[in-house]
Amino acid sequence: MVRSFAALLMVLGMLGQSASAQEASITEWRKDREEVMDKPVKPAIRKKVTKENNIPRWSFGLNGGYAYRLFRAGMVFSHDEQEYIKDLKSGIAFGGDIAYFPWKHVGLGLRYEMYKGNAKMDSVQSEKVTIQHLSGALIHRSFLKNGKTAILTSLLLGYQPYENRSVVLAQPLTFSGKTMNWGVSVGIEQPISPKFALNLTGTAMMGAIYRLQRKTEFSTETLHLSKDDSVDLSRFSVTLGFRFL
């Protein structure tokens, strides 16, 4: 009897210790869980590396290429005259520009371009034409899917001097004038390094001169031209250039 009672007490003691151990274990588990709930671990914040940080704000470029004037010629009677007009319309264009983009897609700039063309018909007549333009530009920039190649569309407005050094029947003449000009250009720009890019640009310029100054060896006079007799400076150019970003 005594032995049975002692055995019973031993079993109850073991059960009590087991229950206490389980309760402590549960309490520990709950405590740990509460600490985790009370102090949530904040996920590490990753800094976003955006492509906009790599887009240049400033750029400077130089370019050159082919240009073609769009004026209408008068009555042409001979093949020599046709070739003369063709040569007079064709020329070269070269220049440079600088641009600043305060926003990703919109920028402002300055552009300078010089057109040069010349034509000669035997010893009877020759002309050497120089047309310059200095203009401000409002630029829209969009990117292709690769995020690097850019399409640049510009609206141009500025100042355009004109000079024509002619020789007619061995008599030298110089015609000069100034006018406002406006135009549009569309170009594609491809970076080939973080600081260097190539671009191909097509530009259409419009303008006409209604007052010319004519100089000879002996006199200078001002010519006032009608709309039909005005000097049309409209032209189209395609240029290839490089830009520093």
Helices and strands as residue ranges (DSSP letters): H 2-38, G 51-54, E 58-69, H 79-89, E 90-100, E 106-121, E 125-143, E 150-168, E 171-193, E 196-206, E 208-209, E 211-215, E 220-224, E 231-232, E 235-244
